[in-house]
Amino acid sequence: MRHPNILKFLDGSETDTAVWIVTEPVRSLATALEAPGGISEESKVYGLLHLATALSFLNKDGGSIHGNVRSEAIWLTQGGEWKLGGFEVCTKKDEDAGVLWVSY
């Protein structure tokens, strides 16, 4: 799924023991919040707007539910933009056997 506020997938590979996913360069929001100085209030408001826009796109246009919104699922680009990731339990709304419905 492509959207400016969703973490960009670049490449991936799978072995017998692991799945490797390559994305654009980012750092964890959880780590940034804990860092000395943290994130400014203005940046938090701007980031929450990005997050709301990404979730709106995912729910309306994508017909899906993210199911994993937390600080560890949000990533910051080098420019400070917030990107939504953490799609491990993302499920289509009309999928009865989706991972979100089965797991929870």
C-alpha positions as CSV (number, residue, x, y, z in Angstrom):
1,M,0.0,0.0,0.0
2,R,1.5,3.4,-1.0
3,H,0.7,6.5,0.9
4,P,3.0,9.4,2.0
5,N,2.4,8.7,5.7
6,I,2.9,4.9,5.5
7,L,6.4,3.5,5.9
8,K,7.9,2.8,2.5
9,F,8.8,-0.8,1.7
10,L,11.8,-1.0,-0.5
11,D,12.7,-4.7,-0.7
12,G,12.4,-8.0,1.2
13,S,13.9,-11.4,1.4
14,E,12.9,-14.7,3.1
15,T,15.1,-17.5,4.4
16,D,14.3,-20.7,6.3
17,T,14.7,-18.9,9.6
18,A,13.9,-15.2,9.0
19,V,12.1,-12.6,6.9
20,W,14.1,-9.5,6.0
21,I,12.3,-6.3,5.2
22,V,14.1,-3.2,3.9
23,T,12.4,0.2,4.3
24,E,13.3,3.8,3.9
25,P,15.8,5.1,6.6
26,V,13.8,5.7,9.8
27,R,14.2,5.6,13.6
28,S,11.6,4.4,16.2
29,L,9.3,7.0,17.7
30,A,9.5,5.2,21.0
31,T,13.3,5.7,21.0
32,A,12.9,9.4,20.0
33,L,10.4,10.1,22.8
34,E,12.9,8.6,25.4
35,A,15.9,10.6,24.1
36,P,17.1,13.6,26.0
37,G,15.2,16.6,24.7
38,G,12.6,14.3,23.2
39,I,10.3,15.7,20.5
40,S,8.8,19.2,20.6
41,E,5.1,19.7,21.1
42,E,4.7,21.2,17.6
43,S,6.4,18.1,16.1
44,K,4.1,15.8,18.1
45,V,1.0,17.6,16.8
46,Y,2.3,17.5,13.2
47,G,3.2,13.8,13.7
48,L,-0.3,13.0,15.0
49,L,-1.8,14.6,11.9
50,H,0.4,12.4,9.7
51,L,-0.7,9.4,11.8
52,A,-4.4,10.3,11.5
53,T,-4.1,10.8,7.8
54,A,-2.4,7.4,7.3
55,L,-5.1,5.6,9.4
56,S,-7.9,7.4,7.6
57,F,-6.5,6.2,4.2
58,L,-6.0,2.7,5.5
59,N,-9.5,2.5,6.9
60,K,-11.4,4.2,4.1
61,D,-9.6,3.6,0.9
62,G,-7.8,0.5,2.0
63,G,-10.8,-1.1,3.7
64,S,-8.5,-2.4,6.5
65,I,-8.0,-2.1,10.2
66,H,-4.4,-1.5,11.4
67,G,-4.9,-3.2,14.9
68,N,-1.4,-2.3,16.2
69,V,-1.2,1.5,16.7
70,R,1.4,2.1,19.4
71,S,4.7,4.1,19.6
72,E,6.7,1.1,18.4
73,A,4.7,1.0,15.2
74,I,5.4,4.6,14.3
75,W,8.7,5.6,12.7
76,L,10.4,9.0,12.1
77,T,12.2,9.8,8.9
78,Q,15.5,11.8,8.9
79,G,13.3,14.9,8.1
80,G,11.1,14.3,11.2
81,E,8.1,13.0,9.3
82,W,6.0,10.3,11.1
83,K,5.4,7.1,9.2
84,L,3.0,4.4,10.1
85,G,4.4,0.8,10.2
86,G,3.7,-2.2,12.3
87,F,1.3,-4.0,10.0
88,E,1.7,-7.4,11.6
89,V,-2.1,-7.7,12.5
90,C,-3.5,-5.5,9.7
91,T,-6.7,-7.1,8.5
92,K,-9.2,-6.3,5.7
93,K,-12.6,-5.3,7.2
94,D,-14.5,-8.0,5.2
95,E,-12.0,-10.8,5.9
96,D,-13.6,-13.2,8.4
97,A,-10.5,-15.3,8.9
98,G,-8.1,-12.2,9.2
99,V,-5.3,-12.3,11.7
100,L,-6.8,-9.6,13.8
101,W,-10.1,-11.5,14.3
102,V,-8.4,-14.9,14.8
103,S,-5.7,-13.6,17.2
104,Y,-7.8,-11.4,19.4
